[in-house]
Amino acid sequence: MAAIRWDFAVDVEADPAVVFAWLTDYGEDDHARPAFFRGAGTPPKRQRAARRTVVARVGDTVEIEDSWGRRRFRAKVTLAPARNELRIEGDFGYDATWSARPSLNGTRLEVRGTVAPGGLAGALMRLARKSFLRQMEADFNGHVEDLRESVGRPPARIQ
């Protein structure tokens, strides 16, 4: 079975260390904030979109659980602060690396990911590949908008 891959990047007017600190702040789930909805191009929901729980944190490894209604998604996040990078591994073969690299305008925020579920879930996901990739891009754009608002920079066009 072939994995579904995505790769998104954008320049953000902020220091890479500030962007990395934002990426690794698991105190509040940004999926419920107005800036996220604005960036994702989706209407705000009446109830909280998701709940994030830090299950464990040992050194540079964080285990998180996100909940959407009855759905739960567990992930292991491995932090690489020296590289301003983190890797998220989760259910359904989810594997994504986020990085905050210096750029001329501040930081180049990048995410590269794959998902590779097996069985029926994999077959259904492959059928809905385009829709899934649109959702991943909207999710990225929502995070970028929230990041920009959080670090006090004006929104910019997402590339």
Backbone hydrogen bonds in HBPLUS format (Angstrom, degrees):
<---DONOR---> <-ACCEPTOR-->    atom                        ^
c    i                          cat <-CA-CA->   ^        H-A-AA   ^      H-
h    n   atom  resd res      DA  || num        DHA   H-A  angle D-A-AA Bond
n    s   type  num  typ     dist DA aas  dist angle  dist       angle   num
A0004-ILE N   A0115-VAL O   2.96 MM 111  5.41 166.7  1.97 160.8 159.9     1
A0115-VAL N   A0004-ILE O   2.98 MM 111  5.41 139.0  2.15 143.7 155.8     2
A0006-TRP N   A0113-GLY O   2.94 MM 107  5.30 153.1  2.01 144.3 146.3     3
A0113-GLY N   A0006-TRP O   2.92 MM 107  5.30 165.5  1.95 144.2 147.7     4
A0008-PHE N   A0111-VAL O   2.94 MM 103  5.43 155.2  2.01 153.0 160.8     5
A0111-VAL N   A0008-PHE O   2.89 MM 103  5.43 154.5  1.96 160.2 163.2     6
A0010-VAL N   A0109-LEU O   2.95 MM  99  5.42 145.9  2.07 146.5 157.2     7
A0109-LEU N   A0010-VAL O   2.83 MM  99  5.42 155.5  1.89 177.2 168.8     8
A0012-VAL N   A0107-THR O   2.75 MM  95  5.18 158.2  1.80 153.8 161.1     9
A0014-ALA N   A0012-VAL O   2.88 MM   2  5.67 129.2  2.14 109.6  94.0    10
A0107-THR N   A0012-VAL O   2.91 MM  95  5.18 151.7  1.99 153.9 161.5    11
A0018-VAL N   A0015-ASP O   2.96 MM   3  5.26 125.1  2.27 107.8 121.9    12
A0019-VAL N   A0015-ASP O   3.04 MM   4  6.41 158.6  2.09 156.5 163.1    13
A0020-PHE N   A0016-PRO O   2.86 MM   4  6.03 162.0  1.89 150.6 155.6    14
A0021-ALA N   A0017-ALA O   2.96 MM   4  6.07 152.1  2.04 137.3 145.2    15
A0022-TRP N   A0018-VAL O   3.00 MM   4  6.27 152.6  2.08 144.6 151.7    16
A0023-LEU N   A0019-VAL O   2.90 MM   4  6.21 158.4  1.95 150.0 156.2    17
A0024-THR N   A0020-PHE O   3.04 MM   4  6.23 144.1  2.17 146.4 154.9    18
A0025-ASP N   A0022-TRP O   3.29 MM   3  5.31 170.9  2.30 108.9 110.5    19
A0033-ARG N   A0030-ASP O   3.06 MM   3  5.31 170.6  2.07 116.9 119.9    20
A0036-PHE N   A0033-ARG O   3.03 MM   3  5.44 124.5  2.35 108.2 121.7    21
A0037-PHE N   A0033-ARG O   3.30 MM   4  6.75 160.5  2.34 155.1 159.5    22
A0038-ARG N   A0034-PRO O   2.91 MM   4  6.13 162.6  1.94 155.5 160.7    23
A0039-GLY N   A0035-ALA O   2.93 MM   4  6.09 167.7  1.95 151.3 154.0    24
A0040-ALA N   A0036-PHE O   2.85 MM   4  6.00 155.8  1.91 153.5 160.9    25
A0041-GLY N   A0037-PHE O   2.92 MM   4  5.93 122.1  2.27 137.8 151.4    26
A0042-THR N   A0037-PHE O   3.06 MM   5  5.18 156.0  2.12 147.2 150.4    27
A0041-GLY N   A0038-ARG O   3.23 MM   3  5.20 141.5  2.38  94.8 105.9    28
A0051-ARG N   A0067-SER O   2.92 MM  16  5.10 146.2  2.04 139.3 149.2    29
A0067-SER N   A0051-ARG O   2.80 MM  16  5.10 147.4  1.90 144.2 154.8    30
A0053-THR N   A0065-GLU O   2.86 MM  12  5.18 151.5  1.94 144.6 154.2    31
A0065-GLU N   A0053-THR O   2.85 MM  12  5.18 146.8  1.96 147.1 157.0    32
A0055-VAL N   A0063-GLU O   2.74 MM   8  5.35 140.8  1.89 143.2 154.7    33
A0056-ALA N   A0063-GLU O   3.30 MM   7  5.10 158.4  2.35 132.0 134.4    34
A0063-GLU N   A0056-ALA O   2.79 MM   7  5.10 169.9  1.80 150.0 152.7    35
A0058-VAL N   A0061-THR O   2.91 MM   3  5.40 156.6  1.97 160.3 166.0    36
A0061-THR N   A0058-VAL O   3.01 MM   3  5.40 153.7  2.08 126.3 134.6    37
A0079-LEU N   A0060-ASP O   2.74 MM  19  4.98 171.7  1.75 157.2 159.6    38
A0062-VAL N   A0077-VAL O   2.82 MM  15  5.01 162.8  1.85 148.5 154.5    39
A0077-VAL N   A0062-VAL O   2.69 MM  15  5.01 171.8  1.70 162.1 164.5    40
A0064-ILE N   A0075-ALA O   2.94 MM  11  5.44 159.5  1.98 153.9 160.3    41
A0075-ALA N   A0064-ILE O   2.97 MM  11  5.44 158.8  2.01 153.6 155.1    42
A0066-ASP N   A0073-PHE O   2.89 MM   7  5.16 166.3  1.91 149.1 150.4    43
A0073-PHE N   A0066-ASP O   2.84 MM   7  5.16 154.1  1.90 153.6 159.6    44
A0068-TRP N   A0071-ARG O   2.93 MM   3  5.14 157.1  1.98 139.1 146.5    45
A0071-ARG N   A0068-TRP O   2.96 MM   3  5.14 153.5  2.04 137.3 132.0    46
A0076-LYS N   A0089-GLU O   2.78 MM  13  5.26 161.2  1.82 154.9 159.1    47
A0089-GLU N   A0076-LYS O   2.91 MM  13  5.26 161.7  1.94 148.3 154.4    48
A0078-THR N   A0087-ARG O   2.82 MM   9  5.17 159.5  1.86 150.1 156.3    49
A0087-ARG N   A0078-THR O   2.94 MM   9  5.17 154.6  2.00 139.6 147.9    50
A0080-ALA N   A0085-GLU O   2.77 MM   5  5.11 150.3  1.85 172.5 162.4    51
A0083-ARG N   A0080-ALA O   2.98 MM   3  5.62 147.3  2.09 118.8 127.8    52
A0085-GLU N   A0080-ALA O   3.21 MM   5  5.11 165.3  2.24 127.4 131.8    53
A0084-ASN N   A0081-PRO O   3.09 MM   3  4.70 155.8  2.15  96.8 104.4    54
A0100-ALA N   A0084-ASN O   2.88 MM  16  5.41 150.9  1.97 158.8 167.7    55
A0086-LEU N   A0098-TRP O   2.90 MM  12  5.39 155.7  1.96 154.7 160.7    56
A0098-TRP N   A0086-LEU O   2.88 MM  12  5.39 155.2  1.94 156.6 164.2    57
A0088-ILE N   A0096-ALA O   2.73 MM   8  5.20 165.5  1.75 159.1 164.2    58
A0096-ALA N   A0088-ILE O   2.90 MM   8  5.20 157.6  1.95 146.2 153.7    59
A0090-GLY N   A0094-TYR O   2.86 MM   4  4.86 161.4  1.90 133.7 137.4    60
A0094-TYR N   A0091-ASP O   3.14 MM   3  5.74 151.3  2.23 114.0 121.4    61
A0116-ALA N   A0092-PHE O   3.04 MM  24  5.90 135.3  2.25 139.2 151.0    62
A0095-ASP N   A0114-THR O   2.90 MM  19  5.35 152.6  1.98 160.2 158.2    63
A0114-THR N   A0095-ASP O   2.83 MM  19  5.35 144.8  1.96 141.0 152.6    64
A0097-THR N   A0112-ARG O   2.85 MM  15  5.42 160.3  1.89 154.1 158.8    65
A0112-ARG N   A0097-THR O   3.00 MM  15  5.42 153.3  2.07 144.5 152.5    66
A0099-SER N   A0110-GLU O   2.89 MM  11  5.30 155.5  1.95 147.7 153.1    67
A0110-GLU N   A0099-SER O   2.97 MM  11  5.30 162.6  2.00 150.5 155.4    68
A0101-ARG N   A0108-ARG O   3.07 MM   7  5.10 166.2  2.09 141.8 138.6    69
A0108-ARG N   A0101-ARG O   2.66 MM   7  5.10 165.1  1.68 156.7 162.2    70
A0103-SER N   A0106-GLY O   3.14 MM   3  5.08 152.2  2.22 111.7 111.9    71
A0106-GLY N   A0103-SER O   3.14 MM   3  5.08 165.9  2.17 105.9 109.8    72
A0122-GLY N   A0118-GLY O   3.13 MM   4  4.63 154.7  2.20 114.6 116.1    73
A0123-ALA N   A0119-GLY O   3.12 MM   4  6.48 156.9  2.17 150.1 156.7    74
A0124-LEU N   A0120-LEU O   2.90 MM   4  6.14 166.1  1.92 157.9 161.2    75
A0125-MET N   A0121-ALA O   2.89 MM   4  6.01 156.9  1.94 145.1 152.2    76
A0126-ARG N   A0122-GLY O   2.95 MM   4  6.11 156.4  2.00 147.0 153.0    77
A0127-LEU N   A0123-ALA O   3.14 MM   4  6.39 149.7  2.23 142.3 150.2    78
A0128-ALA N   A0124-LEU O   3.06 MM   4  6.34 141.8  2.21 142.4 152.9    79
A0128-ALA N   A0125-MET O   3.09 MM   3  4.99 122.1  2.44  92.1 106.9    80
A0129-ARG N   A0126-ARG O   3.34 MM   3  4.85 157.1  2.40 103.9 101.7    81
A0132-PHE N   A0128-ALA O   2.88 MM   4  6.08 161.9  1.91 160.9 167.0    82
A0133-LEU N   A0129-ARG O   2.89 MM   4  6.15 161.9  1.92 157.1 161.4    83
A0134-ARG N   A0130-LYS O   2.99 MM   4  6.22 152.2  2.07 145.9 153.6    84
A0135-GLN N   A0131-SER O   2.96 MM   4  6.25 153.2  2.03 147.3 154.8    85
A0136-MET N   A0132-PHE O   2.90 MM   4  6.24 151.7  1.98 148.2 156.5    86
A0137-GLU N   A0133-LEU O   2.95 MM   4  6.18 155.0  2.01 145.4 151.8    87
A0138-ALA N   A0134-ARG O   2.89 MM   4  6.12 158.6  1.94 148.1 154.3    88
A0139-ASP N   A0135-GLN O   2.87 MM   4  6.03 154.5  1.94 146.0 153.3    89
A0140-PHE N   A0136-MET O   2.95 MM   4  6.19 158.8  1.99 145.7 151.0    90
A0141-ASN N   A0137-GLU O   2.88 MM   4  6.13 167.5  1.90 153.6 156.6    91
A0142-GLY N   A0138-ALA O   2.87 MM   4  6.06 149.5  1.96 145.1 153.7    92
A0143-HIS N   A0139-ASP O   2.97 MM   4  6.28 158.2  2.02 151.3 156.6    93
A0144-VAL N   A0140-PHE O   2.91 MM   4  6.20 158.0  1.96 153.9 160.6    94
A0145-GLU N   A0141-ASN O   3.00 MM   4  6.20 160.9  2.04 146.4 150.9    95
A0146-ASP N   A0142-GLY O   3.03 MM   4  6.25 160.2  2.07 147.7 153.2    96
A0147-LEU N   A0143-HIS O   2.79 MM   4  6.00 156.9  1.84 149.3 156.6    97
A0148-ARG N   A0144-VAL O   2.89 MM   4  6.14 167.6  1.90 155.2 157.6    98
A0149-GLU N   A0145-GLU O   3.00 MM   4  6.22 161.2  2.04 147.4 152.7    99
A0150-SER N   A0146-ASP O   2.79 MM   4  5.91 155.9  1.85 148.8 156.4   100
A0151-VAL N   A0147-LEU O   2.93 MM   4  6.16 149.4  2.03 155.9 162.7   101
A0153-ARG N   A0148-ARG O   2.88 MM   5  5.06 156.1  1.94 156.3 155.5   102
A0152-GLY N   A0149-GLU O   3.25 MM   3  5.09 156.9  2.31  97.4 103.9   103
